[in-house]
Amino acid sequence: VQLVESGGGLVQPGASLRLSCAASGRTISSLSMGWFRQAPGKEREFVAHIAYSAAGLFPSRTFYLDSVKGRFTISRDSAKSTLVLQMESLKPEDTAVYYCAAAVGNVRAPMSSRDYDYWGRGTQVTVSS
């Protein structure tokens, strides 16, 4: 599975950004996928997760870091094999490199980076006035 992120940039506080992660090598509906981020000098942290849904028959469960709930939305576009993170009301503390991650099938601990087998190279998000 290859993952390529895009959509990062420099924005002002309160602005929006849409991150995309193009997946190849495996049907995206067969993957559990997530977004993580890492700020300078900090550990990589979980941001959002969308669960595997067999053949896309059922709505996928989603999980979020508490500090992004209500502001970020994770979704999957199976037709485009793309994972999306829509980010609203961005804050300076959201500044980080954002990484897309994937695992085949379900994961036991979606907030743990160790449960994911595939990673993108990241895209920089900077929120500053």
QUIHU-V826586 format. One record per residue. D_CENTER is the distance of its C-alpha to the mean C-alpha in Angstrom with 1 decimal. Layout:
{{D_CENTER} {D_CENTER}}
This chain:
{{15.5} {14.4} {11.0} {11.3} {9.1} {11.0} {11.7} {12.0} {15.4} {17.9} {18.3} {20.6} {20.0} {19.5} {18.0} {15.0} {12.4} {10.4} {7.8} {8.1} {7.7} {11.2} {12.0} {15.7} {18.1} {17.3} {17.0} {13.5} {15.0} {16.1} {12.8} {10.8} {7.1} {4.4} {2.4} {6.0} {8.5} {12.1} {14.9} {18.4} {20.4} {17.9} {16.2} {12.6} {11.1} {8.7} {6.7} {5.7} {6.7} {8.5} {11.8} {13.9} {16.6} {19.7} {20.6} {18.5} {21.5} {20.0} {17.3} {14.2} {13.8} {10.9} {10.7} {9.9} {11.2} {14.5} {14.5} {11.8} {13.3} {15.0} {13.3} {9.6} {9.1} {6.6} {8.7} {10.0} {12.9} {15.0} {17.7} {15.7} {13.7} {10.6} {7.1} {6.8} {5.5} {9.2} {10.3} {14.0} {16.7} {15.1} {17.0} {18.2} {16.6} {13.1} {14.2} {12.5} {11.1} {7.3} {6.5} {4.9} {7.0} {9.4} {12.6} {15.6} {16.6} {16.0} {14.9} {17.2} {15.2} {11.6} {11.4} {13.1} {11.8} {15.1} {14.3} {12.1} {14.3} {12.4} {10.5} {10.2} {12.3} {10.1} {10.7} {12.7} {12.5} {15.9} {17.3} {21.0} {24.2}}
